[in-house]
Amino acid sequence: MFKTLKTLLLGEPLKSELEGDSHALTKLQALAMLSSDALSSIAYGPEQVILVLIALSEGAIWWSLPIGIGVLVLLISLTISYSQIIHAYPNGGGAYMVSSDNLSPSMGLLAGGSLLIDYMLTVAVSVSSGADAITSAFPAFKDSNLEISIVLVLILMLMNLRGLRESATALFVPVYFFIISILFLLICGLFQIVTGNLTYTATAHIGQPISGLTLVLLLRAFTSGSASLTGVEAISNAVPFFKKPKAKNAVKTLTMMSAILGAMFIGITFLNYWLGIIPNHNVTILAQIAQKVFGHSFIGQVFFYLFQIATALILAVAANTGFSAFPILSYNMAKNKYMPHLYLEKGARLGYSNGILTLAIGAICLLFIFNGSTERLIPLYTIGVFIPFALAQTGMIIYWKNLKEKNFFKQALANVVGAIICYAIILILLIFRLHDIWPFFPIIAILIAMFHKIKSHYNSVAEQLRITDKNKAVCYSDNKVLVLVGNMTQATIGAVNYAHSLSKDVIALHVSTTETLSKDHEVEEEFKQFFPNITFVNVYSDYRDIIKPTVNYVNAASQKAKAHNSTLTVLIPQFVPRKPWQTLLHNQMNLRLKYYLRWNQDIIISSYSFHLKK
């Protein structure tokens, strides 16, 4: 049943040979799959700038234009930097690999851990924003934001578990529909401005002095606008997903995404300034711009509602960037032994399924903790991405310095500019938003400590498993087999017969309790009828517990066997139901016995499986 359901939801398993270039992403597919987070920020990024400025006065809105240019400079710097990273680290890993190689492993863990948190936050923020957009269109569901958000996470999880190409295909329509909608809005708006059909109603002229304006306020506005750039780094993490030449195609995709994002951000910022739009609690700035540009005619209203649908769709699927980047980052960290090796494994559809599942669970937990509130999640989201941004820029400066000792500054110019801006943003967040972002720091500290613990464990295991000169062949004089007997069944008889094939020295162990005393005598008598030459040991338990007496007897027997240079094999009979669900109907005593016996390093634990036919 489970297999049928899995196949229905995820599709048939793919052969490993399909992992090659035929199953990789084209540039257009990758743009749809990896850019949704960055592009969706247009729906709220410019508005965040206006919200900061308008706290001073409506006239301060004109400052959104130079701030927008500043965001564009940062975008150009990040694009150049991450293009360099893609070529330097074509196996993916982005900021984590750059920081690890050029700064220190600890800085790499800080970058990697920050991005892991950020991708979970990306999913949580995106789906909660998408839920907000859906409930705005359908007010009847206003109280169901959390539930809608969780459903969106589960849909995206299933979509990504189905595979890269399927996920990219599903995202094709909402992403490109949004790009076309925004570009159509900008073209219509600019055309109407040129033709004089869109009246200039700015709240203040460019250059007009604004009383009370401070550098601090401008920096806060710039920081809010820079949140629109989250997701730019995702392509550098996902280079292995591209068709060959992977690095070249990844850089082209990154350039396309940045060009579209930059044009959208500047265009929306300019239209907002020209129209003098101020924030409205009930209607987003983007929606207000669309209303004014498209007008109130029938055709205009059609365009407006199509635009709103496109915005809601992109916000709903923006979380997919996290689902694309999180698994490959987990893979790179697991490869370096900082995360469990299960993140190295690929699922039936050739995706890193464990990473996808972990991300979905983490995002759902965040939604529950913050009750689906976008406002509470965004500050954590911002600090989580700008720390890796800053470390990546710093790492690339070191990279160029080591590669070109004398003339490195020319190559590193974009990195220097990006690093300065990113560190400035982090500083602003620490000064003005510490009360919002403080949970990030204990979480990242716990994560880094966990990474080191995992690494230490793997190193310890490797050291203990490594073959040394001290290793030599050991010849044991004998092998004793201890069969655990509950009741006399076909499984018991089969287990004893198998034990006989392993050794002539076989012991049957049974545990009796007060409640089962009479039945236990019957079991002993029946056993001796079948196997008169095998020693039957009946151990009494005072506490209705068969595990502790079994473990105590096995421990004593193993010490005795060790003293005689013998091995001890504990054979546990078990029956296997025909259908998986039937397993739940039994007490699984064999599993509990195996769990407690596994801590004895001087024994071999084996199972004899009797398969039920009905």
C-alpha positions as CSV (number, residue, x, y, z in Angstrom):
1,M,0.0,0.0,0.0
2,F,2.8,2.4,1.0
3,K,4.7,1.6,-2.2
4,T,1.6,2.2,-4.3
5,L,0.9,5.6,-2.6
6,K,4.6,6.6,-3.0
7,T,4.5,5.7,-6.7
8,L,1.3,7.6,-7.2
9,L,2.6,10.8,-5.5
10,L,6.2,10.7,-6.7
11,G,6.2,8.6,-9.8
12,E,8.2,5.5,-10.8
13,P,11.8,5.3,-9.6
14,L,14.3,6.6,-12.1
15,K,17.4,4.6,-13.2
16,S,20.8,5.9,-12.2
17,E,21.8,6.2,-15.8
18,L,19.3,9.0,-16.2
19,E,21.3,11.1,-13.8
20,G,23.4,12.4,-16.7
21,D,22.9,15.5,-18.8
22,S,19.5,14.4,-20.1
23,H,18.0,14.8,-16.7
24,A,19.7,18.1,-15.9
25,L,18.2,21.6,-16.1
26,T,18.3,24.0,-19.1
27,K,18.8,27.7,-18.4
28,L,15.1,28.5,-18.7
29,Q,14.1,25.6,-16.4
30,A,16.8,26.6,-13.9
31,L,15.6,30.2,-14.0
32,A,12.1,29.1,-13.2
33,M,13.3,26.7,-10.4
34,L,16.0,28.8,-8.7
35,S,14.9,32.4,-9.2
36,S,11.4,32.4,-7.6
37,D,12.7,33.6,-4.2
38,A,14.6,36.6,-5.6
39,L,12.0,37.6,-8.2
40,S,9.1,37.3,-5.7
41,S,10.8,39.9,-3.4
42,I,9.6,42.5,-5.9
43,A,6.2,42.0,-4.3
44,Y,7.4,43.4,-1.0
45,G,11.0,44.7,-1.3
46,P,10.3,48.2,-2.7
47,E,7.4,48.6,-0.3
48,Q,9.7,47.9,2.7
49,V,11.8,50.9,1.6
50,I,8.8,53.2,1.4
51,L,7.5,52.0,4.8
52,V,10.8,53.2,6.4
53,L,10.9,56.5,4.6
54,I,7.3,57.4,5.1
55,A,7.8,57.1,8.9
56,L,9.5,60.5,8.5
57,S,7.2,62.1,5.9
58,E,5.5,61.5,2.6
59,G,8.0,63.8,0.9
60,A,10.9,61.5,1.8
61,I,9.6,58.9,-0.7
62,W,11.8,60.5,-3.5
63,W,14.8,59.1,-1.6
64,S,13.7,55.6,-2.7
65,L,15.3,56.4,-6.1
66,P,18.9,56.8,-4.9
67,I,18.3,53.9,-2.4
68,G,17.1,51.8,-5.4
69,I,20.3,52.7,-7.3
70,G,22.3,51.6,-4.2
71,V,20.4,48.3,-4.1
72,L,21.2,47.9,-7.9
73,V,24.9,48.5,-7.2
74,L,24.8,45.8,-4.5
75,L,23.0,43.5,-6.9
76,I,25.6,44.0,-9.6
77,S,28.4,43.4,-7.1
78,L,26.7,40.2,-5.9
79,T,26.1,39.0,-9.4
80,I,29.8,39.4,-10.4
81,S,30.9,37.8,-7.2
82,Y,28.7,34.8,-7.4
83,S,29.6,34.4,-11.1
84,Q,33.2,34.1,-10.0
85,I,32.2,31.7,-7.2
86,I,30.4,29.5,-9.8
87,H,33.5,29.3,-11.9
88,A,35.8,28.8,-8.9
89,Y,33.6,26.2,-7.3
90,P,31.6,24.4,-10.0
91,N,30.5,21.6,-7.7
92,G,28.2,23.9,-5.8
93,G,28.3,24.9,-2.2
94,G,28.4,28.7,-2.8
95,A,29.3,30.8,0.3
96,Y,29.9,27.6,2.4
97,M,32.7,26.4,0.1
98,V,34.2,29.8,-0.4
99,S,34.3,30.6,3.3
100,S,35.6,27.1,4.2
101,D,38.5,27.2,1.7
102,N,39.6,30.8,1.9
103,L,38.7,31.9,5.5
104,S,38.5,28.9,7.9
105,P,36.3,25.8,8.4
106,S,34.5,27.7,11.3
107,M,33.6,30.6,8.9
108,G,32.4,28.0,6.4
109,L,30.2,26.5,9.1
110,L,28.9,30.0,10.0
111,A,28.0,30.6,6.3
112,G,26.6,27.1,5.8
113,G,24.6,27.1,9.0
114,S,23.2,30.6,8.2
115,L,22.1,29.5,4.8
116,L,20.5,26.3,6.1
117,I,18.5,28.5,8.5
118,D,17.8,31.0,5.8
119,Y,16.4,28.4,3.4
120,M,14.0,27.2,6.1
121,L,13.0,30.8,6.7
122,T,12.7,31.4,2.9
123,V,10.2,28.6,2.7
124,A,8.3,29.8,5.8
125,V,8.3,33.5,4.7
126,S,7.3,32.7,1.1
127,V,4.4,30.4,1.9
128,S,3.1,32.7,4.6
129,S,3.3,35.6,2.1
130,G,1.5,33.4,-0.5
131,A,-1.1,32.5,2.1
132,D,-1.6,36.2,2.7
133,A,-2.1,36.8,-1.0
134,I,-4.6,34.0,-1.2
135,T,-6.6,35.1,1.8
136,S,-6.6,38.7,0.5
137,A,-8.3,37.4,-2.7
138,F,-10.6,35.1,-0.6
139,P,-11.4,36.8,2.7
140,A,-13.5,33.9,3.9
141,F,-10.2,32.0,4.5
142,K,-8.6,34.9,6.4
143,D,-8.3,32.8,9.7
144,S,-6.7,29.9,7.9
145,N,-3.3,31.4,7.0
146,L,-1.3,28.9,9.0
147,E,-3.2,25.9,7.5
148,I,-2.8,27.2,3.9
149,S,0.9,27.8,4.5
150,I,1.4,24.2,5.7
151,V,-0.5,22.9,2.7
152,L,1.7,25.0,0.3
153,V,4.9,23.6,2.0
154,L,3.6,20.0,1.5
155,I,2.7,20.6,-2.2
156,L,6.2,22.1,-2.9
157,M,7.8,19.2,-1.0
158,L,6.0,16.6,-3.1
159,M,6.7,18.5,-6.2
160,N,10.5,18.5,-5.5
161,L,10.5,14.8,-4.4
162,R,9.2,14.0,-7.9
163,G,12.5,15.3,-9.4
164,L,14.3,18.3,-10.8
165,R,12.7,18.5,-14.2
166,E,9.2,17.9,-12.9
167,S,9.6,20.7,-10.3
168,A,11.0,23.1,-12.9
169,T,8.2,22.3,-15.3
170,A,5.6,23.0,-12.6
171,L,7.2,26.3,-11.8
172,F,7.5,27.4,-15.4
173,V,4.0,28.9,-15.6
174,P,3.9,30.9,-12.3
175,V,7.5,32.3,-12.6
176,Y,7.3,33.4,-16.2
177,F,3.7,34.6,-15.8
178,F,4.9,36.9,-13.0
179,I,8.0,38.1,-15.1
180,I,5.7,38.9,-18.1
181,S,3.1,40.6,-15.8
182,I,5.7,42.9,-14.1
183,L,7.4,43.7,-17.4
184,F,4.0,44.4,-19.0
185,L,3.1,46.7,-16.1
186,L,6.4,48.6,-16.4
187,I,6.1,49.0,-20.2
188,C,2.5,50.2,-19.9
189,G,3.5,52.6,-17.1
190,L,6.5,54.1,-18.9
191,F,4.5,54.3,-22.2
192,Q,1.8,56.3,-20.5
193,I,4.3,58.5,-18.8
194,V,6.0,59.3,-22.2
195,T,2.6,59.9,-23.9
196,G,1.4,62.1,-21.0
197,N,-1.5,59.8,-19.9
198,L,0.0,59.0,-16.5
199,T,0.0,62.2,-14.4
200,Y,3.1,63.1,-12.3
201,T,1.8,63.1,-8.7
202,A,5.0,62.6,-6.7
203,T,4.9,63.6,-3.1
204,A,8.1,65.6,-3.5
205,H,10.5,66.6,-6.3
206,I,13.9,64.9,-6.6
207,G,16.4,66.8,-4.5
208,Q,13.8,68.5,-2.3
209,P,15.2,68.9,1.2
210,I,13.4,66.8,3.8
211,S,13.4,68.1,7.4
212,G,14.6,65.5,10.0
213,L,16.1,63.2,7.4
214,T,19.2,61.4,8.8
215,L,21.8,59.0,7.5
216,V,20.6,56.4,9.9
217,L,17.1,56.5,8.4
218,L,18.5,56.2,4.9
219,L,20.6,53.2,5.9
220,R,17.6,51.5,7.5
221,A,15.6,52.0,4.3
222,F,18.5,50.7,2.2
223,T,18.7,47.6,4.5
224,S,15.0,46.9,4.0
225,G,15.3,47.2,0.3
226,S,18.3,44.9,0.2
227,A,16.1,42.1,1.5
228,S,14.9,41.9,-2.1
229,L,18.3,40.4,-3.0
230,T,17.8,37.3,-0.9
231,G,17.9,34.2,-3.1
232,V,20.6,35.6,-5.5
233,E,23.1,33.1,-4.0
234,A,20.9,30.0,-4.7
235,I,22.2,29.4,-8.2
236,S,25.8,29.2,-7.0
237,N,24.7,26.4,-4.6
238,A,22.9,24.4,-7.3
239,V,25.5,24.4,-10.1
240,P,25.4,20.5,-10.3
241,F,21.8,20.7,-11.4
242,F,22.6,22.4,-14.7
243,K,23.2,20.9,-18.2
244,K,26.8,20.9,-19.4
245,P,28.8,23.2,-19.5
246,K,27.4,23.5,-16.0
247,A,29.3,26.6,-14.7
248,K,28.8,28.5,-18.0
249,N,25.0,27.8,-18.0
250,A,24.8,28.7,-14.3
251,V,26.5,32.0,-14.8
252,K,24.2,32.9,-17.7
253,T,21.1,32.0,-15.6
254,L,22.4,34.1,-12.7
255,T,23.0,37.0,-15.1
256,M,19.5,36.7,-16.6
257,M,17.9,36.6,-13.1
258,S,19.9,39.6,-11.9
259,A,19.0,41.6,-15.0
260,I,15.3,40.9,-14.6
261,L,15.4,41.5,-10.9
262,G,17.3,44.8,-11.3
263,A,14.9,46.1,-14.0
264,M,11.9,45.1,-12.0
265,F,13.2,46.8,-8.7
266,I,14.2,50.0,-10.4
267,G,11.0,50.1,-12.5
268,I,8.6,49.6,-9.6
269,T,10.6,52.1,-7.5
270,F,10.4,54.7,-10.2
271,L,6.7,54.2,-10.9
272,N,5.9,54.4,-7.2
273,Y,7.8,57.7,-7.0
274,W,6.1,59.1,-10.1
275,L,2.6,58.2,-8.9
276,G,3.3,59.3,-5.3
277,I,1.8,56.2,-3.9
278,I,1.9,55.8,-0.1
279,P,1.4,52.5,1.8
280,N,-2.1,51.3,2.5
281,H,-2.7,48.6,5.1
282,N,-5.3,46.9,3.0
283,V,-3.7,47.2,-0.5
284,T,0.0,46.6,-1.3
285,I,2.0,49.3,-3.1
286,L,2.4,46.9,-6.1
287,A,-1.4,46.5,-6.3
288,Q,-1.9,50.3,-6.1
289,I,0.6,50.8,-9.0
290,A,-1.2,48.2,-11.1
291,Q,-4.6,49.9,-10.4
292,K,-3.3,53.3,-11.6
293,V,-1.4,52.0,-14.6
294,F,-4.2,49.7,-15.9
295,G,-7.0,52.1,-15.0
296,H,-10.7,51.2,-14.2
297,S,-11.9,50.2,-17.7
298,F,-13.1,46.6,-18.2
299,I,-9.8,45.6,-20.0
300,G,-7.8,47.4,-17.3
301,Q,-9.6,45.5,-14.5
302,V,-8.9,42.2,-16.4
303,F,-5.2,43.1,-16.5
304,F,-5.3,44.1,-12.9
305,Y,-6.8,40.8,-11.7
306,L,-4.4,38.8,-13.9
307,F,-1.6,40.8,-12.3
308,Q,-2.8,40.0,-8.8
309,I,-3.1,36.3,-9.7
310,A,0.5,36.3,-11.0
311,T,1.7,38.0,-7.8
312,A,-0.1,35.5,-5.6
313,L,1.3,32.6,-7.6
314,I,4.9,33.8,-7.4
315,L,4.6,34.3,-3.7
316,A,3.2,30.9,-3.2
317,V,6.0,29.1,-5.1
318,A,8.9,31.4,-4.1
319,A,9.7,28.9,-1.4
320,N,10.9,26.5,-4.1
321,T,14.3,28.2,-4.2
322,G,14.9,26.9,-0.7
323,F,13.9,23.4,-1.8
324,S,16.4,23.5,-4.6
325,A,19.4,24.9,-2.7
326,F,19.0,23.3,0.8
327,P,19.5,19.7,-0.4
328,I,22.7,20.5,-2.4
329,L,24.2,22.6,0.5
330,S,23.4,19.7,2.9
331,Y,25.1,17.3,0.5
332,N,28.3,19.5,0.4
333,M,28.3,19.8,4.2
334,A,27.7,16.1,4.7
335,K,30.5,15.3,2.2
336,N,32.8,17.2,4.6
337,K,31.3,15.2,7.6
338,Y,29.6,18.2,9.2
339,M,26.1,16.8,8.6
340,P,24.8,13.2,8.7
341,H,25.7,11.0,5.7
342,L,22.0,10.4,5.0
343,Y,22.1,13.8,3.2
344,L,24.5,12.2,0.6
345,E,21.9,9.7,-0.5
346,K,19.7,10.2,-3.5
347,G,16.0,9.2,-3.6
348,A,14.1,7.2,-6.1
349,R,13.7,10.3,-8.3
350,L,17.4,11.2,-8.2
351,G,16.9,14.1,-5.9
352,Y,18.4,14.5,-2.4
353,S,15.1,13.4,-0.7
354,N,16.4,13.6,2.9
355,G,17.3,17.3,2.4
356,I,13.9,18.1,0.9
357,L,12.1,16.3,3.8
358,T,14.3,18.0,6.4
359,L,13.6,21.5,4.9
360,A,9.8,20.8,4.8
361,I,9.7,19.7,8.4
362,G,11.9,22.7,9.6
363,A,9.7,25.2,7.7
364,I,6.5,23.7,9.1
365,C,8.0,24.0,12.6
366,L,8.9,27.7,12.0
367,L,5.3,28.3,10.8
368,F,3.9,26.9,14.0
369,I,6.4,28.8,16.2
370,F,5.7,32.1,14.6
371,N,2.1,31.3,13.8
372,G,2.6,32.1,10.1
373,S,3.5,35.7,10.7
374,T,5.6,37.1,7.8
375,E,6.5,40.3,9.7
376,R,8.2,38.3,12.5
377,L,10.1,36.0,10.1
378,I,11.6,38.6,7.7
379,P,14.3,40.1,10.0
380,L,15.6,36.6,10.7
381,Y,15.4,35.9,7.0
382,T,17.5,39.0,6.2
383,I,20.3,38.4,8.8
384,G,20.4,34.8,7.7
385,V,21.4,35.6,4.1
386,F,23.6,38.7,4.6
387,I,26.1,36.9,6.8
388,P,26.8,34.4,4.0
389,F,26.8,37.2,1.5
390,A,29.5,39.1,3.5
391,L,31.6,35.9,4.1
392,A,31.4,34.9,0.5
393,Q,32.7,38.4,-0.6
394,T,35.5,38.3,1.9
395,G,36.4,34.7,0.9
396,M,36.6,35.7,-2.8
397,I,39.0,38.6,-1.9
398,I,41.3,36.1,-0.2
399,Y,40.9,33.8,-3.2
400,W,42.0,36.4,-5.7
401,K,44.8,37.5,-3.4
402,N,46.2,34.0,-3.2
403,L,45.7,33.5,-7.0
404,K,47.1,36.8,-8.2
405,E,49.3,38.2,-5.4
406,K,50.1,41.6,-7.0
407,N,47.3,42.6,-9.3
408,F,44.4,41.0,-7.4
409,F,42.5,44.2,-6.6
410,K,41.1,44.5,-10.1
411,Q,39.5,41.1,-10.0
412,A,38.4,41.6,-6.4
413,L,36.9,45.1,-6.9
414,A,33.3,43.8,-7.0
415,N,33.9,41.6,-4.0
416,V,35.3,44.6,-2.0
417,V,32.3,46.7,-2.8
418,G,29.9,43.9,-2.0
419,A,31.7,43.1,1.3
420,I,31.6,46.7,2.5
421,I,27.9,47.0,1.7
422,C,27.0,43.6,3.2
423,Y,28.9,44.3,6.5
424,A,27.2,47.7,6.7
425,I,23.8,46.0,6.4
426,I,24.7,43.5,9.1
427,L,25.8,46.3,11.4
428,I,22.6,48.2,10.8
429,L,20.6,45.1,11.6
430,L,22.6,44.6,14.8
431,I,22.1,48.2,15.9
432,F,18.4,48.7,15.0
433,R,16.8,45.3,14.7
434,L,18.6,43.3,17.4
435,H,15.3,42.8,19.3
436,D,14.0,41.1,16.1
437,I,17.0,39.1,15.0
438,W,18.5,37.9,18.4
439,P,17.0,34.3,18.1
440,F,19.2,33.8,15.1
441,F,22.4,33.8,17.2
442,P,21.7,31.1,19.8
443,I,20.3,28.9,16.9
444,I,23.4,29.3,14.8
445,A,25.6,28.7,17.8
446,I,23.8,25.4,18.5
447,L,24.0,24.4,14.9
448,I,27.8,25.1,14.7
449,A,28.3,23.1,17.9
450,M,26.3,20.3,16.4
451,F,28.3,20.4,13.2
452,H,31.6,20.0,15.2
453,K,30.1,17.2,17.2
454,I,29.1,15.3,14.0
455,K,32.5,15.9,12.5
456,S,34.2,14.6,15.7
457,H,32.0,11.5,15.7
458,Y,32.8,10.7,12.1
459,N,36.6,11.2,12.7
460,S,36.4,9.0,15.8
461,V,34.6,6.2,13.8
462,A,37.2,6.5,11.0
463,E,40.0,6.2,13.4
464,Q,38.5,3.1,15.1
465,L,37.7,1.4,11.8
466,R,41.1,2.1,10.2
467,I,43.3,-1.0,9.7
468,T,46.6,-0.7,11.5
469,D,49.7,-2.9,11.9
470,K,48.3,-4.2,15.2
471,N,45.4,-5.9,13.3
472,K,46.0,-9.7,12.8
473,A,43.9,-12.8,12.1
474,V,42.3,-14.3,15.2
475,C,41.5,-18.1,15.4
476,Y,38.7,-18.9,17.7
477,S,38.5,-22.4,19.2
478,D,34.7,-22.7,19.0
479,N,31.4,-21.0,18.4
480,K,28.5,-21.2,20.8
481,V,25.0,-20.5,19.6
482,L,22.3,-19.3,22.0
483,V,18.7,-19.5,20.7
484,L,16.1,-17.4,22.4
485,V,12.9,-19.5,22.8
486,G,9.5,-17.9,23.6
487,N,7.0,-20.5,22.5
488,M,7.3,-23.7,20.5
489,T,6.5,-22.7,17.0
490,Q,7.7,-23.5,13.5
491,A,9.9,-20.4,13.7
492,T,11.5,-21.8,16.9
493,I,12.1,-25.2,15.3
494,G,13.6,-23.6,12.1
495,A,15.9,-21.4,14.3
496,V,17.2,-24.3,16.3
497,N,17.8,-26.4,13.2
498,Y,19.7,-23.4,11.7
499,A,21.7,-23.0,14.9
500,H,22.8,-26.6,14.6
501,S,24.2,-25.9,11.2
502,L,26.4,-23.2,12.8
503,S,27.7,-25.1,15.8
504,K,27.3,-28.3,17.7
505,D,27.3,-26.3,21.0
506,V,23.7,-25.0,21.0
507,I,21.8,-23.7,24.0
508,A,18.1,-22.8,24.1
509,L,17.2,-19.9,26.5
510,H,13.7,-19.4,27.9
511,V,12.5,-16.8,30.5
512,S,9.7,-17.8,32.8
513,T,7.4,-15.5,34.8
514,T,4.9,-16.1,37.6
515,E,2.0,-15.5,35.3
516,T,3.2,-18.0,32.6
517,L,4.7,-20.6,34.9
518,S,2.5,-23.5,33.9
519,K,2.7,-22.7,30.2
520,D,6.5,-22.4,30.5
521,H,6.8,-26.0,31.8
522,E,4.8,-27.2,28.7
523,V,7.2,-25.2,26.4
524,E,10.2,-26.9,28.1
525,E,8.7,-30.4,27.8
526,E,7.7,-29.9,24.1
527,F,11.2,-28.5,23.3
528,K,12.9,-31.6,24.8
529,Q,10.7,-33.8,22.7
530,F,11.9,-32.2,19.5
531,F,15.5,-31.6,20.6
532,P,16.4,-34.0,23.4
533,N,20.2,-33.4,22.9
534,I,20.1,-29.6,23.2
535,T,20.5,-27.9,26.5
536,F,17.4,-26.0,27.6
537,V,17.9,-23.2,30.1
538,N,14.8,-21.8,31.9
539,V,15.5,-18.5,33.7
540,Y,13.0,-17.1,36.1
541,S,12.0,-13.5,36.2
542,D,10.4,-11.9,39.3
543,Y,9.2,-8.7,37.5
544,R,7.3,-10.0,34.4
545,D,10.2,-8.7,32.3
546,I,12.0,-11.0,30.0
547,I,14.5,-8.5,28.6
548,K,16.7,-7.9,31.7
549,P,17.1,-11.7,32.6
550,T,17.9,-12.4,29.0
551,V,20.5,-9.6,28.8
552,N,22.1,-10.8,32.2
553,Y,22.3,-14.4,31.0
554,V,23.8,-13.4,27.6
555,N,26.4,-11.2,29.3
556,A,27.4,-14.0,31.6
557,A,27.5,-16.5,28.7
558,S,29.6,-14.1,26.6
559,Q,32.2,-13.6,29.3
560,K,32.4,-17.4,29.7
561,A,32.8,-17.9,25.9
562,K,35.5,-15.2,25.8
563,A,37.4,-16.9,28.6
564,H,37.5,-20.1,26.5
565,N,38.5,-18.2,23.2
566,S,35.0,-18.9,21.8
567,T,32.5,-16.7,20.0
568,L,28.9,-16.4,21.1
569,T,26.1,-16.0,18.6
570,V,22.6,-15.0,19.8
571,L,20.0,-16.2,17.4
572,I,16.5,-14.6,17.7
573,P,13.6,-16.2,15.9
574,Q,11.1,-13.9,14.3
575,F,8.2,-14.2,12.0
576,V,7.6,-11.7,9.1
577,P,4.0,-10.9,8.3
578,R,2.9,-11.0,4.6
579,K,1.7,-7.4,4.6
580,P,3.6,-4.5,6.3
581,W,0.7,-3.1,8.2
582,Q,0.3,-6.5,10.0
583,T,3.6,-5.8,11.7
584,L,1.9,-3.2,13.9
585,L,-0.3,-6.0,15.4
586,H,2.6,-7.7,17.1
587,N,4.7,-6.7,20.1
588,Q,8.1,-6.6,18.3
589,M,9.9,-8.3,21.2
590,N,12.7,-9.3,18.8
591,L,13.5,-5.6,18.1
592,R,13.5,-4.7,21.7
593,L,15.8,-7.7,22.5
594,K,18.2,-6.7,19.7
595,Y,18.3,-3.1,21.0
596,Y,19.4,-4.1,24.5
597,L,21.7,-6.8,23.3
598,R,23.5,-4.6,20.8
599,W,25.5,-2.9,23.6
600,N,27.4,-6.1,24.3
601,Q,30.4,-6.0,22.0
602,D,31.5,-9.6,22.6
603,I,28.4,-11.2,20.9
604,I,27.1,-11.7,17.4
605,I,23.3,-11.0,17.1
606,S,21.5,-12.8,14.3
607,S,17.9,-13.3,13.3
608,Y,16.0,-16.3,11.9
609,S,13.1,-15.1,9.9
610,F,10.0,-17.2,9.4
611,H,7.8,-15.7,6.6
612,L,4.0,-16.0,7.0
613,K,2.2,-17.0,3.9
614,K,-1.3,-15.6,4.8
